[in-house]
Amino acid sequence: MPIMNIKKFSFTYPGVEHPSLRNITLPIEKNKITALIGPSGCGKSTLLRAMNRIHDIYPGNKYDGKIELLDIKTGNKNNILDIKKENEFIELRQKVGMIFQKPTPFPMSIFDNVAYGLKITGLKNKTELKDRVEKALKDAALWKEIQDRLSKSAMGLSGGQQQRLCIARAVAVKPEVLLFDEPTSALDPISTGAIEELLVELKKDISIAIVTHNMQQASRISDFTAFMYLGDLIEYNKTENIFLNPKEKRTEDYITGRFG
Amino acid sequence: MRLLVNKIFLTLSVLSALIGLAFLGWILITLFIKGLGSFHFNLFLNDLINDGLRNLIVGQFILAGLASAIGIPLGMAAGIYIQEYGKGRYASLIRDLSDIMMSAPSIVIGAFVYAVIVVPTGGTSGFAGAIALAIMMIPVVINTTDNMLSLVPVELREAGIALGASKYRVIIDIIIKAAKVGIMTGILLAFARIIGETAPLLFTSETSNYFSLDLTESFPSLTVSIYDLANEPEESSRDLAWAASFILTILVLGINLTGRFITRHKE
């Protein structure tokens, strides 16, 4: 069952004539990892950034089509492209979190970083806050390393730890979907391995979409893969089908490294 | 040939640096000799009427402090506005205006405040002086805030928004925190600048020989008094001016060094 459904979606950046994404139709399956692959500039990050409307920080974007988000409680499907009010945006982004390429720890303590999202949602109770932070750090496989320096600045962590902190921060608010925009491309192989394991672990509770340039990564961790090229979705299928038995010539050329 | 040009250029640069430093050293040495010669601890205990500097130092700090209380919030708010909210022509107009204001001669700002505050209120006052200093300070604070906020990586803003924070919370909780050290340093340097200003105070606050906390009257100012004392015929007045200059220089130097120390320490 898909938690998000992208239907005939087109996207145009402000001041540009031609759309950067054309007529994309793609499901994001619940409790699965969906990888978006394709050469640079193919629109995979653009698509990912539409899924929590982070594009809207910068005004003037043009959306067409639909991106439906399943409301787990009611079973309704809401088109997130209809969202206009600030509080609806906030609600959307609490449901659909995002992790970026560069780790983005906030300039505050490790504890406050993870607690930040919770405080925004209005959680004030200190013990509950502490429990939720601990749980999130455990979920992000970071607790053991940093439990004795929660009050230290998050800027002192290593790159891989910072990225896991960002994941903990996003996980803490219990999102339904997490969007990862090349989360490991700035990290060393060991940190990358830790994050990949973490993603596989997280999909029990959270549905994941990940943009990656690393084909091995996509094949290792994802359940479904979408191959994009120049703003079009070329092929979407189960990951093993995409990698072992691609239907499109362009997909095959890309995953075998003939271009890209 | 290239080596020769290189050497000539290097020699010229070193020479000009030395000349610049020599004059600076000369000023400082003169100041130290003359200033220390007339410096006495009693200067801090007596007011100008009794040949001390106490009221002037306190007055100068009150003027600069009040100016900061006006200038820092206004400047920061404007800086945040043009960096975070204002996109387009209106914001760049404010930015340009602020740049122009920064290079406005301080005596012109003094004259402006004289015309719009001193004349209508019927006399010089501490308030008028503080406002003139605040006007000097605002563009510096705007500029610092604007620049320091622009250095905060865009990913940090997006990460805050992606977590469900509203724009103003992201600015207050994250962006300003990230730029805190830079902004604080800038503010400290702006403070160091206004505390040594004479021209904006010359006909706004003037100065006073007596200790005063009444900002509606002429207000004691160290810099204006230096100017007055240096023009007096008596040797003793000029000695007092030297001592005052010495103290002022140490103050400004101290604030500047603190600013630099904070920056270096934090980065």
HADDOCK unambig.tbl for C-alpha pairs under 7 A between the chains (distance, minus, plus):
assign (segid A and resid 54 and name CA) (segid B and resid 162 and name CA) 6.62 0.50 0.50
assign (segid A and resid 90 and name CA) (segid B and resid 164 and name CA) 4.44 0.50 0.50
assign (segid A and resid 90 and name CA) (segid B and resid 165 and name CA) 6.48 0.50 0.50
assign (segid A and resid 90 and name CA) (segid B and resid 166 and name CA) 6.86 0.50 0.50
assign (segid A and resid 91 and name CA) (segid B and resid 164 and name CA) 6.76 0.50 0.50
assign (segid A and resid 93 and name CA) (segid B and resid 162 and name CA) 5.53 0.50 0.50
assign (segid A and resid 93 and name CA) (segid B and resid 163 and name CA) 6.04 0.50 0.50
assign (segid A and resid 93 and name CA) (segid B and resid 164 and name CA) 4.92 0.50 0.50
assign (segid A and resid 94 and name CA) (segid B and resid 163 and name CA) 6.03 0.50 0.50
assign (segid A and resid 94 and name CA) (segid B and resid 164 and name CA) 5.16 0.50 0.50
assign (segid A and resid 97 and name CA) (segid B and resid 162 and name CA) 5.86 0.50 0.50
assign (segid A and resid 97 and name CA) (segid B and resid 163 and name CA) 6.14 0.50 0.50
assign (segid A and resid 98 and name CA) (segid B and resid 162 and name CA) 5.81 0.50 0.50
assign (segid A and resid 104 and name CA) (segid B and resid 155 and name CA) 6.62 0.50 0.50
assign (segid A and resid 104 and name CA) (segid B and resid 156 and name CA) 5.61 0.50 0.50
assign (segid A and resid 104 and name CA) (segid B and resid 159 and name CA) 6.61 0.50 0.50
assign (segid A and resid 106 and name CA) (segid B and resid 174 and name CA) 6.22 0.50 0.50
assign (segid A and resid 107 and name CA) (segid B and resid 174 and name CA) 6.70 0.50 0.50
assign (segid A and resid 107 and name CA) (segid B and resid 177 and name CA) 6.33 0.50 0.50
assign (segid A and resid 107 and name CA) (segid B and resid 178 and name CA) 5.54 0.50 0.50
assign (segid A and resid 117 and name CA) (segid B and resid 163 and name CA) 5.92 0.50 0.50
assign (segid A and resid 120 and name CA) (segid B and resid 165 and name CA) 6.42 0.50 0.50
assign (segid A and resid 170 and name CA) (segid B and resid 163 and name CA) 6.59 0.50 0.50
